[in-house]
Amino acid sequence: MVIVMIFAVGLNAMAARMTHPGAFYTYVTAGLGRAFGLAAGLVAMISYLAIGAGTYALFAVMGQGVARNDVRHHRRPALVGGGRSQDGRCAPH
């Protein structure tokens, strides 16, 4: 959270000094050049896609237990077995 706050302060300071407002790519390009601007844009795009995919995966994993109406095993991650043995019966707590 601290890193995000520092980034936000720097981004706002840069936005106040720019003559042509724009997105993150514009600020990086103005400060470091076009190659770094393109790299920063690519990293941002890949990060946005990964966050989106991770959000869908999280909803799928959590929704699996809700769809089965199996609320006892929500404390255990479904990716590591979800509290069930291989034959499908509930594992003892």
N, C-alpha and C positions, 0 to 999 in steps of 0.2 A: 504494500500500500504506500509505503514511503517513496518507493521508486516512481510510482504513478504520480504522486504529488509533485515530486521534483520535475518529472517530465512535463506535467501540466503547467507549472510555473515557467519553464523554459519555452514551451510552445506559445503561451500567452505573451511572453516578452518578445518573441520573434514576430508574432502576429501584429503587435503594436508598431513594429519598425518596418514592416513590409509595405511597399507602395501598391502592389497588386496582390490582394488577398487570394488565398487558395487553400488547397489541402496540404496534407503532410508532405507529399511529393514536392510541392512548390517550395516549401521551407527548406527541405534538405537540399534540393537542387540549388537554391540561392546561396546556401552556406557552404556546401561541399562539392558542388558540381553535378553534372548530369548523370555520370556513372553511379555515384552514390545515391542520387535521387531515384534512379531506376531500381537499384538494389533495395532501397528502403521500401519502395512501393511493392516490389515482389514479396519481400518479407512480410509486409503488412497484409497483402492479399492471401498468402499462404496461412498466416495466423488467423485471419477471419474465417477461412474455410475450415481450418482445424477446430476452431471454437464452435462453429456451426455443426460439424460432424460429431463432435464430442457432446454437444447438447442433445442431439437426436439419440445418440447412444445411451446417454444417461436416462432420458425419458423412456427408452425401450427397456432398459434393465429394471428401472423402478416400476414401470407399468406392468411388467411381467408378473410380479408378485401381486399387484392389485387385481389384475385380470384373473389370476388363479384364486383370488380371495384368500390368500395365504399371508396374513399379516404377522404371523409369529416369526417369520424369517427375514423381516425387513432390516434387521440389525446386521445381518451377514451379507456381504457382497454376493450377488448372484454369479459373478464371474468366477468365483472359486468354489462353486458347488451349491450355494444357497441353502445349506443345511440339509440336503437330501443325500441319501446313500445311492449307490449305483442302481439298486433295484427299485428306486422310486419312493421308498418309505422314508418317513421323517427320521433324521438322525437324533439320538438322545442328546439332551442339553447337559 
